[in-house]
Amino acid sequence: MRTATALRRLVAPLSLALLALPATAHADDLFSTALHRYGLTVALASAFVVGLMTAATPCVYPMIAITVSVFGARRETRGRAMWLSTAFVLGLAALFVPLGLFAGLTGTVAGRLAGSAWVQGFEALLMFGMALNMFGLFEISLPSSLQDRLSLVGGLGARGAFLIGFATGPIAAPCATAGLVGILDYVFQQRDVTGGGLALFSYSLGLGLPFWLVGSLSLGLPKPGLWMDRVKSVFGVVLMVLAFYYLRHILPLFAAPPRGLPTSSWFFAAIVVAGLALGAVHLSLKNGTPTQRGRKALGVALAALGGVWLVAYEPPAPAIAWVAPTPDLAALARARHQPVLVDFGATWCAACEELLQHTFSDAAVRQEARRFVTVRVDATESTPALDALQARHHVRGLPTVLLLDATGREVARVAEFVPATRMLQLMQGVN
């Protein structure tokens, strides 16, 4: 068990750095998993690495030298070139960071919408289509006339470099989109304005780093080649992982292996390695022979299946005996002469799932919960009764855990994932 846990801690952050990608409004995403399991530093590093990988895709990489020459960094002194290159990167950030802020301010509505199986199925289909684009079966790009107009934005000087950076985002959109959506998922779900801004700023720094190095230090770049198609294939595998990830509440196969198969991280990692060895990345669906295409398709399927199990699978955890909510929770406490623990959660809320899996499953927490009336409120889909209950207790986001004493008075409130030790301390302080 310790070995499996160690492997998960070693492999999963790296996987998440490569796999912290898409969705539109769904909130059970990989970026939030990175944040809650491995902390803000790993989550922001994941966003940075995804941005850097996006810069290595065919949508962005060929633009680097041309873009740098447009805002004139190579014709300036070293200090001036650094300033212009920095202005360019800040222009990128000025495009992406507001996406995180907007997601943080409008999260709950998007999260509730994402609870629908129809929405999850649509997102999986969208991810599948984007994966095929990354594998080269068809191309998505802005019209050349619009690209030409965007490339003429700006001019010389810091202002021009900033505006060119701002305009580069839409040109890179066919590849950049794959790196944004998973980050936005977390922000939608958590309504975390600060975290959303930081995550998208970190992504912008990763995307802009090659531009900054070429513009500031006049570095040369490797010639475009086959390696760029392999970078796109990595993104394609990631998108397939996400397609499976959004289907896991609809098709049990993507949530856990079939009975009889091992459920260790070693086994999941071995499936990923087998898929890569078959050709998930290094073979081509577009130009390969029929045999190579078959190997590529099988390799992608194995790598994606192993990847989704590696990241998403959790063994069943011991559960608290939850009861259904009543319209007046304070009255429930007074009637039962017991303190009440109320957990407002939803299936689309990653932090809510983490609380159930890691906090409320703890033996000491479950033991302490025996003296409480433990109420679980499923807020996956909005109803008039749910809205009234949330309004009564001023619940504005998920997760929210309320601790009421035996008189019905609120003693403590939790509005984020907390470890079992912290929850136990709060529960022990309630009479």
VOPAGU-2260 file (C-alpha; in pm, 1 decimal, decimal comma):
REM VOPAGU-2260
SITE   aa  ch    i         X         Y         Z
SITE  MET   A    0       0,0       0,0       0,0
SITE  ARG   A    1     284,5     236,5      88,0
SITE  THR   A    2     454,7     156,4    -240,2
SITE  ALA   A    3     138,5     236,1    -436,1
SITE  THR   A    4      92,9     560,2    -246,5
SITE  ALA   A    5     455,0     656,9    -310,3
SITE  LEU   A    6     415,8     583,5    -680,7
SITE  ARG   A    7      97,6     794,4    -695,6
SITE  ARG   A    8     278,6    1084,1    -528,7
SITE  LEU   A    9     569,3    1050,0    -771,8
SITE  VAL   A   10     377,9     992,1   -1093,8
SITE  ALA   A   11      57,2    1185,9   -1045,5
SITE  PRO   A   12     208,0    1535,8   -1008,5
SITE  LEU   A   13     408,9    1482,9   -1328,9
SITE  SER   A   14     103,2    1339,8   -1500,9
SITE  LEU   A   15    -101,4    1634,5   -1386,8
SITE  ALA   A   16     160,7    1874,4   -1513,5
SITE  LEU   A   17     108,3    1715,3   -1853,4
SITE  LEU   A   18    -256,1    1627,7   -1811,8
SITE  ALA   A   19    -403,5    1937,2   -1643,4
SITE  LEU   A   20    -619,0    2015,5   -1942,6
SITE  PRO   A   21    -976,0    2074,8   -2064,8
SITE  ALA   A   22   -1347,9    2083,6   -2010,1
SITE  THR   A   23   -1583,5    2373,7   -2037,6
SITE  ALA   A   24   -1776,4    2405,3   -1715,3
SITE  HIS   A   25   -1726,0    2067,8   -1550,2
SITE  ALA   A   26   -1547,6    2090,1   -1220,0
SITE  ASP   A   27   -1418,2    1740,2   -1138,7
SITE  ASP   A   28   -1099,4    1829,1   -1319,7
SITE  LEU   A   29    -735,3    1737,6   -1299,4
SITE  PHE   A   30    -610,1    2080,8   -1196,2
SITE  SER   A   31    -830,1    2072,2    -886,0
SITE  THR   A   32    -703,3    1721,5    -812,4
SITE  ALA   A   33    -348,0    1852,5    -832,5
SITE  LEU   A   34    -435,5    2140,9    -602,7
SITE  HIS   A   35    -610,8    1941,2    -333,3
SITE  ARG   A   36    -374,2    1645,2    -330,1
SITE  TYR   A   37     -40,2    1813,7    -387,3
SITE  GLY   A   38     -85,4    2180,6    -295,4
SITE  LEU   A   39     -88,0    2516,3    -469,6
SITE  THR   A   40     279,7    2500,6    -567,3
SITE  VAL   A   41     235,2    2180,0    -769,1
SITE  ALA   A   42     -89,2    2307,7    -921,1
SITE  LEU   A   43      71,1    2632,6   -1038,6
SITE  ALA   A   44     376,0    2440,5   -1162,4
SITE  SER   A   45     137,6    2216,9   -1359,3
SITE  ALA   A   46     -20,0    2522,7   -1519,9
SITE  PHE   A   47     326,3    2658,6   -1606,5
SITE  VAL   A   48     439,7    2330,1   -1765,5
SITE  VAL   A   49     118,3    2302,7   -1968,5
SITE  GLY   A   50     176,7    2656,8   -2095,7
SITE  LEU   A   51     534,4    2568,9   -2187,3
SITE  MET   A   52     420,2    2256,4   -2370,1
SITE  THR   A   53     161,9    2461,3   -2557,9
SITE  ALA   A   54     445,6    2680,0   -2685,7
SITE  ALA   A   55     602,1    2368,0   -2840,1
SITE  THR   A   56     297,5    2285,9   -3054,0
SITE  PRO   A   57     274,2    2363,3   -3426,9
SITE  CYS   A   58      15,0    2634,1   -3357,6
SITE  VAL   A   59     263,1    2839,4   -3155,5
SITE  TYR   A   60     622,5    2729,8   -3213,0
SITE  PRO   A   61     666,0    2861,0   -3570,2
SITE  MET   A   62     538,5    3201,7   -3452,7
SITE  ILE   A   63     809,3    3258,0   -3191,3
SITE  ALA   A   64    1093,7    3392,1   -3403,9
SITE  ILE   A   65     856,3    3583,6   -3633,5
SITE  THR   A   66     669,1    3743,4   -3344,2
SITE  VAL   A   67     989,0    3847,2   -3169,2
SITE  SER   A   68    1111,4    4012,3   -3487,8
SITE  VAL   A   69     780,9    4199,8   -3524,9
SITE  PHE   A   70     811,9    4380,4   -3192,8
SITE  GLY   A   71    1179,7    4443,4   -3258,7
SITE  ALA   A   72    1350,2    4285,6   -2955,2
SITE  ARG   A   73    1649,5    4163,3   -3156,2
SITE  ARG   A   74    1729,1    4513,3   -3280,6
SITE  GLU   A   75    1762,7    4657,2   -2929,0
SITE  THR   A   76    2015,5    4653,8   -2646,9
SITE  ARG   A   77    1998,1    4362,3   -2402,7
SITE  GLY   A   78    1813,4    4562,8   -2137,5
SITE  ARG   A   79    1567,5    4707,5   -2387,0
SITE  ALA   A   80    1511,5    4364,5   -2543,4
SITE  MET   A   81    1428,4    4220,8   -2200,8
SITE  TRP   A   82    1178,8    4500,8   -2137,8
SITE  LEU   A   83    1006,5    4449,3   -2473,2
SITE  SER   A   84     995,8    4072,3   -2423,5
SITE  THR   A   85     850,8    4118,2   -2075,5
SITE  ALA   A   86     584,9    4351,1   -2217,5
SITE  PHE   A   87     496,2    4079,0   -2470,6
SITE  VAL   A   88     453,3    3816,4   -2195,0
SITE  LEU   A   89     241,6    4059,0   -1991,4
SITE  GLY   A   90      23,1    4100,9   -2300,7
SITE  LEU   A   91     -34,5    3725,7   -2304,4
SITE  ALA   A   92    -123,1    3737,9   -1934,7
SITE  ALA   A   93    -363,1    4028,1   -1995,9
SITE  LEU   A   94    -559,9    3799,0   -2227,4
SITE  PHE   A   95    -563,1    3484,6   -2013,0
SITE  VAL   A   96    -577,8    3610,0   -1653,3
SITE  PRO   A   97    -923,3    3771,2   -1692,6
SITE  LEU   A   98   -1054,0    3428,3   -1795,0
SITE  GLY   A   99    -955,1    3300,0   -1451,9
SITE  LEU   A  100   -1106,8    3600,9   -1276,5
SITE  PHE   A  101   -1433,3    3565,5   -1470,3
SITE  ALA   A  102   -1446,8    3192,5   -1393,9
SITE  GLY   A  103   -1392,1    3263,7   -1025,1
SITE  LEU   A  104   -1675,6    3516,7   -1014,6
SITE  THR   A  105   -1928,5    3299,2   -1201,1
SITE  GLY   A  106   -1835,3    2952,7   -1078,0
SITE  THR   A  107   -2142,2    2815,5    -905,1
SITE  VAL   A  108   -2380,2    2846,5   -1201,2
SITE  ALA   A  109   -2132,0    2672,3   -1431,4
SITE  GLY   A  110   -2068,0    2400,5   -1177,0
SITE  ARG   A  111   -2436,5    2320,0   -1133,8
SITE  LEU   A  112   -2486,4    2306,0   -1508,5
SITE  ALA   A  113   -2195,5    2063,0   -1531,1
SITE  GLY   A  114   -2370,6    1813,3   -1305,8
SITE  SER   A  115   -2590,5    1703,0   -1595,0
SITE  ALA   A  116   -2498,5    1375,1   -1763,6
SITE  TRP   A  117   -2581,3    1539,4   -2097,4
SITE  VAL   A  118   -2325,2    1812,7   -2032,3
SITE  GLN   A  119   -2064,4    1558,7   -1924,7
SITE  GLY   A  120   -2127,9    1352,1   -2236,6
SITE  PHE   A  121   -2098,7    1662,3   -2456,4
SITE  GLU   A  122   -1769,7    1754,5   -2288,9
SITE  ALA   A  123   -1634,7    1403,6   -2346,1
SITE  LEU   A  124   -1731,9    1427,4   -2714,8
SITE  LEU   A  125   -1564,5    1768,8   -2737,3
SITE  MET   A  126   -1244,3    1634,5   -2581,9
SITE  PHE   A  127   -1249,3    1338,0   -2820,4
SITE  GLY   A  128   -1281,2    1571,1   -3120,9
SITE  MET   A  129    -998,4    1791,6   -2996,0
SITE  ALA   A  130    -782,9    1481,3   -2948,5
SITE  LEU   A  131    -839,0    1378,3   -3311,2
SITE  ASN   A  132    -731,1    1728,9   -3409,7
SITE  MET   A  133    -410,1    1685,8   -3211,4
SITE  PHE   A  134    -348,2    1350,4   -3381,3
SITE  GLY   A  135    -364,1    1527,4   -3718,2
SITE  LEU   A  136    -681,9    1370,6   -3856,2
SITE  PHE   A  137    -811,4    1721,8   -3927,7
SITE  GLU   A  138    -693,7    2075,1   -3857,2
SITE  ILE   A  139    -861,7    2356,1   -3665,2
SITE  SER   A  140    -723,7    2705,6   -3721,2
SITE  LEU   A  141    -832,3    3065,6   -3747,4
SITE  PRO   A  142    -894,3    3198,1   -4099,2
SITE  SER   A  143    -568,2    3324,6   -4249,3
SITE  SER   A  144    -718,5    3670,6   -4305,5
SITE  LEU   A  145    -792,7    3704,0   -3933,1
SITE  GLN   A  146    -446,8    3575,6   -3841,8
SITE  ASP   A  147    -291,6    3838,6   -4072,1
SITE  ARG   A  148    -494,3    4115,8   -3908,7
SITE  LEU   A  149    -397,0    4004,1   -3558,0
SITE  SER   A  150     -30,0    3981,7   -3654,4
SITE  LEU   A  151     -34,7    4349,3   -3758,2
SITE  VAL   A  152    -158,0    4465,9   -3415,8
SITE  GLY   A  153      74,4    4687,1   -3211,8
SITE  GLY   A  154     387,1    4835,8   -3355,9
SITE  LEU   A  155     724,7    4921,1   -3205,5
SITE  GLY   A  156     793,7    4986,0   -2839,7
SITE  ALA   A  157     659,0    4834,3   -2518,5
SITE  ARG   A  158     300,2    4920,6   -2605,9
SITE  GLY   A  159     330,5    4742,2   -2939,5
SITE  ALA   A  160     494,1    4437,5   -2778,3
SITE  PHE   A  161     214,9    4424,4   -2519,1
SITE  LEU   A  162     -58,0    4439,8   -2784,1
SITE  ILE   A  163     116,0    4177,7   -2998,0
SITE  GLY   A  164     125,6    3949,9   -2692,4
SITE  PHE   A  165    -245,3    4008,4   -2636,9
SITE  ALA   A  166    -319,6    3926,3   -3002,7
SITE  THR   A  167    -103,9    3612,9   -3003,2
SITE  GLY   A  168    -350,2    3425,6   -2782,6
SITE  PRO   A  169    -628,5    3399,6   -3043,3
SITE  ILE   A  170    -378,9    3291,0   -3310,6
SITE  ALA   A  171    -255,9    3013,0   -3081,4
SITE  ALA   A  172    -610,9    2919,4   -2975,0
SITE  PRO   A  173    -640,8    2582,7   -3157,8
SITE  CYS   A  174    -357,3    2444,3   -2943,0
SITE  ALA   A  175    -382,8    2676,6   -2643,0
SITE  THR   A  176    -742,4    2580,2   -2571,0
SITE  ALA   A  177    -630,9    2231,3   -2474,3
SITE  GLY   A  178    -417,9    2375,0   -2195,5
SITE  LEU   A  179    -674,3    2611,1   -2049,6
SITE  VAL   A  180    -994,9    2431,1   -1984,6
SITE  GLY   A  181    -889,6    2204,2   -1697,2
SITE  ILE   A  182    -747,6    2503,9   -1513,0
SITE  LEU   A  183   -1071,0    2693,1   -1566,3
SITE  ASP   A  184   -1265,5    2389,9   -1439,7
SITE  TYR   A  185   -1105,8    2421,1   -1098,3
SITE  VAL   A  186   -1176,1    2793,2   -1083,5
SITE  PHE   A  187   -1540,1    2746,6   -1190,8
SITE  GLN   A  188   -1594,5    2495,4    -912,5
SITE  GLN   A  189   -1410,8    2674,4    -632,3
SITE  ARG   A  190   -1508,5    3032,2    -724,3
SITE  ASP   A  191   -1145,3    3104,9    -640,0
SITE  VAL   A  192   -1075,8    3445,5    -796,0
SITE  THR   A  193    -721,9    3469,9    -659,7
SITE  GLY   A  194    -633,9    3109,9    -747,8
SITE  GLY   A  195    -781,6    3152,0   -1094,6
SITE  GLY   A  196    -578,7    3462,9   -1162,9
SITE  LEU   A  197    -257,9    3299,9   -1035,6
SITE  ALA   A  198    -316,9    2980,8   -1234,9
SITE  LEU   A  199    -375,4    3162,2   -1562,3
SITE  PHE   A  200     -81,1    3394,6   -1495,0
SITE  SER   A  201     139,5    3088,2   -1437,6
SITE  TYR   A  202       7,9    2937,3   -1762,3
SITE  SER   A  203      87,7    3264,3   -1944,1
SITE  LEU   A  204     443,8    3262,2   -1809,0
SITE  GLY   A  205     496,8    2908,5   -1937,1
SITE  LEU   A  206     352,9    2995,1   -2278,2
SITE  GLY   A  207     556,2    3315,7   -2300,0
SITE  LEU   A  208     889,5    3180,8   -2172,4
SITE  PRO   A  209    1026,9    3074,6   -2515,6
SITE  PHE   A  210     926,7    3414,8   -2660,9
SITE  TRP   A  211    1104,4    3589,5   -2372,5
SITE  LEU   A  212    1422,9    3380,5   -2406,9
SITE  VAL   A  213    1443,6    3435,1   -2782,6
SITE  GLY   A  214    1366,2    3805,9   -2754,9
SITE  SER   A  215    1582,3    3883,6   -2450,8
SITE  LEU   A  216    1882,3    3657,6   -2503,2
SITE  SER   A  217    1869,9    3610,0   -2881,2
SITE  LEU   A  218    1865,1    3234,9   -2834,9
SITE  GLY   A  219    1822,0    3012,0   -3132,5
SITE  LEU   A  220    1545,3    2752,0   -3145,7
SITE  PRO   A  221    1556,7    2391,0   -3262,6
SITE  LYS   A  222    1421,7    2348,7   -3613,0
SITE  PRO   A  223    1056,3    2241,6   -3638,8
SITE  GLY   A  224    1022,9    1874,2   -3711,3
SITE  LEU   A  225     878,4    1540,5   -3611,0
SITE  TRP   A  226     920,5    1622,3   -3242,1
SITE  MET   A  227     642,9    1881,1   -3271,5
SITE  ASP   A  228     397,3    1617,7   -3392,7
SITE  ARG   A  229     493,0    1409,3   -3091,2
SITE  VAL   A  230     420,6    1701,0   -2860,4
SITE  LYS   A  231      77,2    1724,0   -3022,9
SITE  SER   A  232      30,7    1350,9   -2967,3
SITE  VAL   A  233     103,7    1399,7   -2596,9
SITE  PHE   A  234    -173,4    1659,6   -2586,5
SITE  GLY   A  235    -396,4    1420,4   -2780,2
SITE  VAL   A  236    -346,5    1145,4   -2521,9
SITE  VAL   A  237    -419,4    1397,0   -2247,8
SITE  LEU   A  238    -743,1    1498,3   -2416,4
SITE  MET   A  239    -844,4    1132,5   -2440,8
SITE  VAL   A  240    -776,7    1096,2   -2066,9
SITE  LEU   A  241   -1012,6    1386,2   -2009,0
SITE  ALA   A  242   -1276,7    1242,1   -2239,7
SITE  PHE   A  243   -1272,9     928,0   -2024,3
SITE  TYR   A  244   -1258,3    1140,3   -1708,4
SITE  TYR   A  245   -1585,6    1317,2   -1790,0
SITE  LEU   A  246   -1752,5     984,3   -1867,7
SITE  ARG   A  247   -1661,8     818,6   -1539,3
SITE  HIS   A  248   -1995,0     907,0   -1374,0
SITE  ILE   A  249   -2179,0     767,5   -1679,9
SITE  LEU   A  250   -1968,3     458,7   -1763,4
SITE  PRO   A  251   -1825,1     278,5   -1457,4
SITE  LEU   A  252   -1533,9     139,2   -1662,0
SITE  PHE   A  253   -1366,6     481,4   -1656,4
SITE  ALA   A  254   -1408,1     522,0   -1279,1
SITE  ALA   A  255   -1252,3     190,4   -1174,9
SITE  PRO   A  256   -1109,9    -125,0   -1336,6
SITE  PRO   A  257   -1344,7    -420,0   -1388,7
SITE  ARG   A  258   -1359,9    -672,0   -1105,9
SITE  GLY   A  259   -1070,2    -911,6   -1107,5
SITE  LEU   A  260    -813,2    -660,1   -1230,2
SITE  PRO   A  261    -555,4    -509,7    -991,7
SITE  THR   A  262    -631,4    -165,2    -851,9
SITE  SER   A  263    -276,9     -55,9    -765,6
SITE  SER   A  264    -101,8     247,7    -908,0
SITE  TRP   A  265     172,0      14,0   -1036,3
SITE  PHE   A  266     -82,2    -164,3   -1257,8
SITE  PHE   A  267    -228,5     163,2   -1388,1
SITE  ALA   A  268     118,1     298,9   -1464,6
SITE  ALA   A  269     207,1     -25,7   -1645,8
SITE  ILE   A  270     -97,4      17,3   -1872,5
SITE  VAL   A  271      15,9     372,4   -1954,8
SITE  VAL   A  272     368,2     248,1   -2034,7
SITE  ALA   A  273     228,6     -31,2   -2252,1
SITE  GLY   A  274      22,2     221,3   -2446,8
SITE  LEU   A  275     322,3     445,8   -2499,8
SITE  ALA   A  276     534,3     150,0   -2609,5
SITE  LEU   A  277     269,3      47,5   -2863,6
SITE  GLY   A  278     287,3     389,5   -3028,3
SITE  ALA   A  279      50,8     630,2   -2853,7
SITE  VAL   A  280     298,4     915,2   -2911,6
SITE  HIS   A  281     561,8     815,5   -3166,0
SITE  LEU   A  282     337,7     668,6   -3437,8
SITE  SER   A  283     102,9     861,4   -3667,7
SITE  LEU   A  284    -269,6     818,6   -3730,8
SITE  LYS   A  285    -247,4    1042,4   -4037,1
SITE  ASN   A  286      57,1     913,9   -4225,4
SITE  GLY   A  287     126,3     568,5   -4084,6
SITE  THR   A  288      63,6     228,8   -4241,7
SITE  PRO   A  289    -257,8      45,0   -4144,4
SITE  THR   A  290     -60,5    -158,0   -3889,7
SITE  GLN   A  291      95,8     154,3   -3741,9
SITE  ARG   A  292    -242,5     324,8   -3723,4
SITE  GLY   A  293    -388,0      24,8   -3542,7
SITE  ARG   A  294     -98,9      24,7   -3295,7
SITE  LYS   A  295    -140,8     399,5   -3244,0
SITE  ALA   A  296    -515,1     367,5   -3176,5
SITE  LEU   A  297    -466,7      78,9   -2933,8
SITE  GLY   A  298    -176,9     258,2   -2764,2
SITE  VAL   A  299    -381,2     575,6   -2717,6
SITE  ALA   A  300    -671,5     376,6   -2572,6
SITE  LEU   A  301    -445,9     195,0   -2325,2
SITE  ALA   A  302    -252,4     506,9   -2225,0
SITE  ALA   A  303    -573,1     703,9   -2174,6
SITE  LEU   A  304    -743,2     426,0   -1977,8
SITE  GLY   A  305    -440,9     374,6   -1753,6
SITE  GLY   A  306    -405,2     751,3   -1716,4
SITE  VAL   A  307    -763,8     808,3   -1605,2
SITE  TRP   A  308    -741,3     525,2   -1350,8
SITE  LEU   A  309    -406,7     652,6   -1224,6
SITE  VAL   A  310    -544,5     999,1   -1162,3
SITE  ALA   A  311    -909,7     937,9   -1079,0
SITE  TYR   A  312    -939,8     598,9    -909,1
SITE  GLU   A  313    -994,7     600,8    -535,4
SITE  PRO   A  314   -1054,3     283,4    -333,9
SITE  PRO   A  315   -1389,4     275,1    -154,5
SITE  ALA   A  316   -1367,2     459,1     175,8
SITE  PRO   A  317   -1557,4     386,8     498,4
SITE  ALA   A  318   -1854,4     621,5     514,2
SITE  ILE   A  319   -2033,6     816,4     783,5
SITE  ALA   A  320   -2400,8     726,3     824,6
SITE  TRP   A  321   -2555,8    1032,1     661,4
SITE  VAL   A  322   -2922,6    1129,8     695,1
SITE  ALA   A  323   -3138,1    1341,0     465,5
SITE  PRO   A  324   -3171,0    1714,1     536,7
SITE  THR   A  325   -3473,0    1881,1     694,0
SITE  PRO   A  326   -3590,9    2236,7     616,7
SITE  ASP   A  327   -3482,0    2361,5     961,5
SITE  LEU   A  328   -3148,4    2214,7    1069,1
SITE  ALA   A  329   -3135,5    2417,5    1389,9
SITE  ALA   A  330   -3471,1    2273,5    1495,4
SITE  LEU   A  331   -3334,0    1926,3    1419,6
SITE  ALA   A  332   -3047,8    1984,6    1665,4
SITE  ARG   A  333   -3285,4    2103,8    1937,7
SITE  ALA   A  334   -3529,0    1818,9    1880,0
SITE  ARG   A  335   -3256,5    1552,6    1894,7
SITE  HIS   A  336   -3056,1    1725,4    2173,0
SITE  GLN   A  337   -2745,5    1656,9    1966,2
SITE  PRO   A  338   -2498,5    1865,1    1769,4
SITE  VAL   A  339   -2544,7    1854,7    1393,5
SITE  LEU   A  340   -2282,4    1825,4    1117,5
SITE  VAL   A  341   -2411,6    1935,2     776,6
SITE  ASP   A  342   -2213,6    1866,9     458,8
SITE  PHE   A  343   -2325,2    2061,2     150,0
SITE  GLY   A  344   -2164,2    1890,3    -151,0
SITE  ALA   A  345   -2210,3    1796,0    -516,2
SITE  THR   A  346   -2080,5    1537,8    -759,0
SITE  TRP   A  347   -1926,8    1812,8    -974,7
SITE  CYS   A  348   -1734,8    1955,6    -676,9
SITE  ALA   A  349   -1385,0    1806,4    -655,9
SITE  ALA   A  350   -1316,3    1942,0    -306,1
SITE  CYS   A  351   -1645,7    1789,0    -187,2
SITE  GLU   A  352   -1535,7    1449,6    -313,7
SITE  GLU   A  353   -1198,2    1494,8    -146,8
SITE  LEU   A  354   -1371,6    1565,4     184,9
SITE  LEU   A  355   -1575,6    1246,1     155,1
SITE  GLN   A  356   -1281,1    1037,6      42,9
SITE  HIS   A  357   -1007,3    1162,0     274,8
SITE  THR   A  358   -1161,0    1354,7     564,4
SITE  PHE   A  359   -1495,2    1197,8     654,5
SITE  SER   A  360   -1354,1     849,0     592,5
SITE  ASP   A  361   -1092,2     893,0     866,7
SITE  ALA   A  362   -1147,4     653,1    1156,7
SITE  ALA   A  363   -1114,1     921,7    1424,9
SITE  VAL   A  364   -1353,4    1155,9    1240,0
SITE  ARG   A  365   -1607,1     875,5    1196,3
SITE  GLN   A  366   -1581,3     788,9    1565,8
SITE  GLU   A  367   -1636,2    1152,3    1667,3
SITE  ALA   A  368   -1927,9    1180,5    1422,7
SITE  ARG   A  369   -2127,1     924,2    1622,4
SITE  ARG   A  370   -2234,4    1191,3    1869,9
SITE  PHE   A  371   -2357,3    1417,5    1584,3
SITE  VAL   A  372   -2660,4    1408,2    1363,5
SITE  THR   A  373   -2474,0    1387,7    1031,7
SITE  VAL   A  374   -2666,1    1545,9     744,0
SITE  ARG   A  375   -2557,5    1525,2     382,2
SITE  VAL   A  376   -2709,1    1783,1     142,5
SITE  ASP   A  377   -2670,8    1690,0    -226,0
SITE  ALA   A  378   -2645,3    2021,0    -412,2
SITE  THR   A  379   -2562,1    1869,7    -750,4
SITE  GLU   A  380   -2882,2    2006,8    -904,6
SITE  SER   A  381   -3064,0    2316,9    -787,7
SITE  THR   A  382   -3419,0    2286,6    -648,0
SITE  PRO   A  383   -3639,8    2541,0    -467,5
SITE  ALA   A  384   -3600,9    2347,2    -140,3
SITE  LEU   A  385   -3222,8    2338,1    -177,8
SITE  ASP   A  386   -3205,4    2708,6    -262,4
SITE  ALA   A  387   -3413,1    2790,2      45,7
SITE  LEU   A  388   -3192,9    2574,5     269,4
SITE  GLN   A  389   -2875,4    2733,6     134,0
SITE  ALA   A  390   -3019,8    3081,4     174,2
SITE  ARG   A  391   -3125,3    3007,3     534,2
SITE  HIS   A  392   -2767,9    2908,8     622,4
SITE  HIS   A  393   -2592,3    3159,1     391,8
SITE  VAL   A  394   -2422,6    2888,2     185,3
SITE  ARG   A  395   -2272,1    3064,6    -115,2
SITE  GLY   A  396   -2033,1    2803,7    -251,3
SITE  LEU   A  397   -1928,9    2440,1    -226,9
SITE  PRO   A  398   -1805,1    2266,0     -30,1
SITE  THR   A  399   -1960,0    2402,4     288,1
SITE  VAL   A  400   -1963,2    2209,7     616,5
SITE  LEU   A  401   -2164,4    2350,8     907,8
SITE  LEU   A  402   -2122,9    2247,9    1271,1
SITE  LEU   A  403   -2422,5    2331,1    1492,8
SITE  ASP   A  404   -2436,1    2273,6    1866,7
SITE  ALA   A  405   -2726,6    2106,7    2044,1
SITE  THR   A  406   -2912,3    2439,0    2063,9
SITE  GLY   A  407   -2893,7    2487,4    1686,4
SITE  ARG   A  408   -2630,9    2762,1    1703,3
SITE  GLU   A  409   -2362,5    2757,5    1432,9
SITE  VAL   A  410   -2025,5    2700,0    1598,9
SITE  ALA   A  411   -1796,1    2647,6    1300,7
SITE  ARG   A  412   -1800,9    2654,1     920,9
SITE  VAL   A  413   -1566,2    2503,0     662,5
SITE  ALA   A  414   -1570,4    2628,9     302,5
SITE  GLU   A  415   -1277,4    2435,3     155,6
SITE  PHE   A  416   -1104,9    2100,3     174,8
SITE  VAL   A  417    -950,7    2043,8     518,5
SITE  PRO   A  418    -759,3    1737,7     639,6
SITE  ALA   A  419    -905,4    1496,3     891,9
SITE  THR   A  420    -699,0    1637,6    1180,2
SITE  ARG   A  421    -845,5    1985,1    1134,1
SITE  MET   A  422   -1202,2    1855,2    1098,5
SITE  LEU   A  423   -1160,1    1649,5    1413,9
SITE  GLN   A  424   -1045,0    1956,7    1607,3
SITE  LEU   A  425   -1351,8    2151,5    1495,2
SITE  MET   A  426   -1589,4    1867,9    1579,4
SITE  GLN   A  427   -1438,1    1824,1    1925,6
SITE  GLY   A  428   -1508,5    2191,3    1995,9
SITE  VAL   A  429   -1885,1    2146,9    1948,1
SITE  ASN   A  430   -2112,2    2049,0    2238,3
